[in-house]
Amino acid sequence: MRMRNKPWAKGELEACPYYLADPFPIREHLHSLFPKSQPVHLELGCGKGVFLASLAVEHPQINYLGIDIKSLVLASAIRNINAAYEKADRPVDNVLLTPYDISRITNILSPADTVERIYINFCNPWDHPKQFKKRLTHPRQLAQYATFFPKGEIWFKTDDTMLFEHSLRYFEEAGYTLKAVERDLYHSPWLAQNHPTEHELRFVEQGLPIYFCIATKGQQG
Ligand SMILES: C[S@@+](CC[C@H](N)C(=O)[O-])C[C@H]1O[C@@H](n2cnc3c(N)ncnc32)[C@H](O)[C@@H]1O
């Protein structure tokens, strides 16, 4: 994602109580970092936080961790999240943001840091075979997520046909069950509970289909 210089970002990141500039203290302590003890859902590559802002404010009974490799985009996420909570007249008490490279995620999340749901939205498709292993849905990544994600759901959205079809296979090969598979989210029953992301809004405006699936693992309930 191309970023313009943001002279305000450093100050706003430093002042934000739910932004962890250093992700390493999260390891083994994720649950105690939230004011309320409740399930944690994780968004990988949360970008400017458009999705997280609208989802988290609507679900105060869930704690949300948003990770993106770029701290500058997280400065925009903070603005979006603050705006959503101000509108709802609530303090931001169920969100944490941290900058980190997801390909090394087990450095910051351990088996003690259990997550019950993972959201992956419009991640880079890496469409050259040599790059497949960089995909956030690649089996190599799914094996890493298993460290802190013993059971639950992965909610995945993309505009990329090949990434989607390959990812369905990745999930099944890794032992997930596909609970939902939609090749046109905006003409499916799942639209009612959809929270659009920043990238998604652009694709929808262009009339492009959004691919969506839910892959479940382990016993639910
Ligand atoms: C195409 S954008 C999508 C952003 C947002 N999810 C959306 O749908 O609007 C992909 C995001 O993933 C982040 N990203 C890509 N690779 C990453 C990695 N290895 N670790 C963490 N974040 C990553 C990028 O910085 C970018 O913000």
The ligand as an SDF file (V2000), in Angstrom:
LIG
                    3D

 27 29  0  0  0  0  0  0  0  0999 V2000
   -3.7480   -4.7940    0.1600 C   0  0  0  0  0  0  0  0  0  0  0  0
   -3.6190   -4.1840    1.7980 S   0  0  0  0  0  0  0  0  0  0  0  0
   -5.1940   -4.5840    2.5050 C   0  0  0  0  0  0  0  0  0  0  0  0
   -5.4910   -3.7700    3.7250 C   0  0  0  0  0  0  0  0  0  0  0  0
   -6.8510   -4.0650    4.3730 C   0  0  0  0  0  0  0  0  0  0  0  0
   -6.8850   -5.4010    4.9160 N   0  0  0  0  0  0  0  0  0  0  0  0
   -7.9770   -3.8580    3.3950 C   0  0  0  0  0  0  0  0  0  0  0  0
   -8.6130   -4.8460    2.9890 O   0  0  0  0  0  0  0  0  0  0  0  0
   -8.2460   -2.6960    3.0330 O   0  0  0  0  0  0  0  0  0  0  0  0
   -2.5640   -5.3890    2.5620 C   0  0  0  0  0  0  0  0  0  0  0  0
   -2.0820   -4.9610    3.9270 C   0  0  0  0  0  0  0  0  0  0  0  0
   -1.3230   -6.0410    4.4800 O   0  0  0  0  0  0  0  0  0  0  0  0
   -0.1290   -5.5200    5.0390 C   0  0  0  0  0  0  0  0  0  0  0  0
    0.8700   -6.5970    4.9470 N   0  0  0  0  0  0  0  0  0  0  0  0
    1.3400   -7.1900    3.8260 C   0  0  0  0  0  0  0  0  0  0  0  0
    2.2270   -8.1520    4.1380 N   0  0  0  0  0  0  0  0  0  0  0  0
    2.3110   -8.1710    5.4900 C   0  0  0  0  0  0  0  0  0  0  0  0
    3.0680   -8.9300    6.4140 C   0  0  0  0  0  0  0  0  0  0  0  0
    3.9240   -9.8650    6.0140 N   0  0  0  0  0  0  0  0  0  0  0  0
    2.9230   -8.6830    7.7300 N   0  0  0  0  0  0  0  0  0  0  0  0
    2.0350   -7.7310    8.1520 C   0  0  0  0  0  0  0  0  0  0  0  0
    1.2980   -6.9710    7.3170 N   0  0  0  0  0  0  0  0  0  0  0  0
    1.4360   -7.1880    6.0120 C   0  0  0  0  0  0  0  0  0  0  0  0
    0.2090   -4.3020    4.2040 C   0  0  0  0  0  0  0  0  0  0  0  0
    1.0370   -3.3850    4.8950 O   0  0  0  0  0  0  0  0  0  0  0  0
   -1.1780   -3.7430    3.8960 C   0  0  0  0  0  0  0  0  0  0  0  0
   -1.6180   -2.8150    4.8760 O   0  0  0  0  0  0  0  0  0  0  0  0
  1  2  1  0
  2  3  1  0
  2 10  1  0
  3  4  1  0
  4  5  1  0
  5  6  1  0
  5  7  1  0
  7  8  2  0
  7  9  1  0
 10 11  1  0
 11 12  1  0
 11 26  1  0
 12 13  1  0
 13 14  1  0
 13 24  1  0
 14 15  1  0
 14 23  1  0
 15 16  2  0
 16 17  1  0
 17 18  1  0
 17 23  2  0
 18 19  1  0
 18 20  2  0
 20 21  1  0
 21 22  2  0
 22 23  1  0
 24 25  1  0
 24 26  1  0
 26 27  1  0
M  CHG  2   2   1   9  -1
M  END
$$$$
